[in-house]
Amino acid sequence: MKAITENMIRYEIGDTKPDVYIIKKGCILTTSALDYLQDNDIKVAKEGETLPLKIEEKSEPKPKKNVVYVCKETGKRYKKKPECMTQLHDNVLVSKCSDRICFRGKLDSMQALVVYAQSVIAEVNDIKIVNDLDSILDALREIMRADVLEDDIKPFDLIGMSFDEIHERSHNPQKYYGIEQCKLPDYKQGKTYALLTLIRSGIREAEVAAAKAFIVDGKTERPDIIQALNRLSSAMHVMVTKLDAGEYDNKEV
């Protein structure tokens, strides 16, 4: 799932202001991209959906309605979105430092970290690790999509394994890879090892951010997101273990 950012939209549409922006299949909008389109009165539609009539096809021009925004925390209504707030979904606003927005920011930074790690590891042609990181990146994008669109997470595998397989192997590294549990990282293990460990620790931080965002009064609002992040962390543990066990090409930067 490809994330479309505000800068990408600005570059794509330039000085034009289309009536509708089409989200192509396999893509989602970041929060800032959605804000930009709505601030400029540009409607959003998914590729293949029935679109609104073009202006010239309307029999009578209708005045634009003022968008009314609603603050999720207070219920206060706004005709114009305050700069200190952003859209959680549709016309619902939250503070830019809300737990949900902080969680989305963490997902953004994790995607950037995975891409950076892939670019470094690809320089030594360790394609097996790069490909496994592709599945980690796809999973992060799916979690982002499900959160932004308030949709269920679509089932996915991680590094070629089901959630149950990932859980089993991450808890039994000695059985599957001959590696002891909880081995401490060391710089002598190389940059690839360090990068994978960094990604894993970042995903653990994303788990904490998700818990703050979705666990309210002891009840979990998005157990699918919490579980997906837990399995992502386990998948990174498996990748680190496989590298240590020599199951990748084991090339170091």
N, C-alpha and C positions, 0 to 999 in steps of 0.2 A: 504494500500500500504506500503510494508516494504522497508526501505531504507538500501542499502548495502554500508557499509563504506569501506575505504581503509584498515583499520585494519582487517576487516572481510575477505576481499579478500586475504590479506597476509597470514592470518591463514589458509584459505581454500586451497590455492594452494601451500603454503610452498615454497620449493626451485624449484619446477617445473615451467616451463614456457609454458603453453599450447598455441596452435595456436589461439584458440578461447575461450572466456569466455561466458558461456550461462547465460543470465539473466532470471531467472525463472519467471513464471507468478505471477503477484501480487507484483513484486519487481521493484525498480528503483535503479540506481547508484547515489551516492553523487558525487559532483564535484571532490573531491579528489580521489575517487575510479576510476572515469573515467580517470583522469590524470595519475594515477599509471598504469593502463592497457595500455594506449597509449604510455606512456614513455617506457614500456617494449615490445612494438610491439605486443601486444596481441589484436586480433580483438574482437569485441563485437557483439553478436547476441541475439535476443530474443528467448525464448523457442518456438519451433515449426516453426521457420523460416528456409529457405533453407540455409545451411551453406556452406562456402567455401570448396573446395576439400581438403582432407588431403594431407600432403606433399608427402607421398608415392604414392598417386594416380596421381600426376602430372607427365606428360610425360617428361617434362624438367624443372629443377629447374630454377626459375627466381630470379634475384637479387632483394632485397628489395628496394623499392623506398623511397627516403628521404621524410619524412613528412614535408610539408611546412606549417608553422603556419602563420596566419595573425592577426595583431593587429586591433581590431575593431575601436579603436579611431583614429589611425594614418595611418593604411593601411600598416605599415611596415611588412616585411615578415621575418620569422625566420626558420632556419633548426632545431633548438633545442629550446624547450620552456624555456624562462628565468624563474628563480626561483621566481621572483617578480610578475609573471603573472600566470593566470590560464585559463582553457578553459571555455568559456561561453557555447559553443556547437560546436560539430564537431572540426574543426581546427581553430576556431575563439578565439583569446585570448583577455583578458582584465586584467587590474590591479587587484590584489587581494583586493584592497580597493575600487573597483568600486561599484556603487550603486547596481547593480544586484547581485554581490557577497555578499555584506553586507546584502541584503535582504534574500538571501539563508541562510546566517549564522543565521539570526534572526529566520527563519523557523526551523533550526536545534535546536536552543536553546529552542524554544517553544515546540518542540516535547519532548525534554529532561525534560522540566518543567512539562508537562502533565503526562509523565511516572512517574516522582518523586511523583507528587500529587496522582496518582493512587496507588502507593505503600504505601503511608502513609494512605490514606483513606481506603484502603483494609484491613488494620490492625484492623479496627473496624467493618469490614464486611458490610460496607455501599455500597452494590453491585449496587444499582440503580445509584448512583453518578459515580461509577467506569465505569459502562456500558455507561452512557451518555458521559463520558470523552473519551471513545473509539471512539465515533463518531467525537469528536473534533480532536482526534489524526489522524483518517482516513482522515479527511478533510485537515489537515495540510500536510499530505503526498501526497494527490492528488494535492494540490497546488504546492508542490515541483516537483512532476512528470511533471505537465503541464509546469512549467517554464523550467526545465532542458531539456525536450524533445521538447520544443516550440510547445506544443500541446494544444488543447482546453481543458478546465476543463470538466470532465465528471459530469453530474448532480448527486447531492447527497442530502440526507436529513440530518438535524442536530437534535440531541436528539429526533428523531422520528417526526420531523416537517419539512414542506416545508419552503423554503426561505420566502414566503409570510406570513406563520403562525408565523415564528420567528419574522419577522418585526412587525407584528400586536401585538403580545404578549409583546414584549420588549418595545413598545411604550405605552402600556396600562396595566401596572402591577396592578393598582388599580382595573380595570375591571375584570381581569382574576385571580388575586391572593390575592386581598385585601391588597396590599402593596403599600405604597406611592412611587412615583418616586424619584430616586436619593438619596436614603437613605445612609448616610455616614457610612463607615465600622468602626468597633470598635473591639479591641482585645478580648473583652468579648464574642464576637460571636463565638469564637473558631477557631481552626486550619483549619478545613475543609472550613469554610467560608473565612478565610484568603487566603488559597491556591486557591480557585476559583477566588477570587478577583485579586490575583497575576497573574493568567493565563489571565484573561480578560485584565488587564493593559498591559501585554506583547503582546497580540494580537493587541491592539491599537497601540503599538510601531511598530509591523509588518506592520500595515496599513500605517503608516508614511513612513517606509522603502520602501514599495511597491510604494507609491506615488512618492518618489524620483527616483525610478528605472524606472517607467513606464509612468510617466506624463512628456512629452517632448514638450516644446514650446506650452503648453496649451492643448495638445492633449494626450489622454490616449491610450497607446499602448495595454494594457491588461485590458480592463474593466471587463473581467470575473474574474480575480484575485482580482482586487479591490473590486468587489461586494462580492466575496466569503469571503474575510477577514472581510468586514463590517458585513456580516451575522454571521460570527464566533464570533465577538465581541458581537453582539446582543444575540447570543445563550448563551454565558457565562453570560450575564446580566440576561437572563431568568433562568439559573441554580441557580445563586445567589438568585434571587427572590423566586424561588421554595423552596430553602433551608430555607430562612427566613420565608416563609409562612408555613413551616412544611410539605411540600409535599413529601420530601424524608424521610428516616427513622430518619433523624435529629440526628444521632449519632455523637458525637464529639470526636476528638482524645485527 
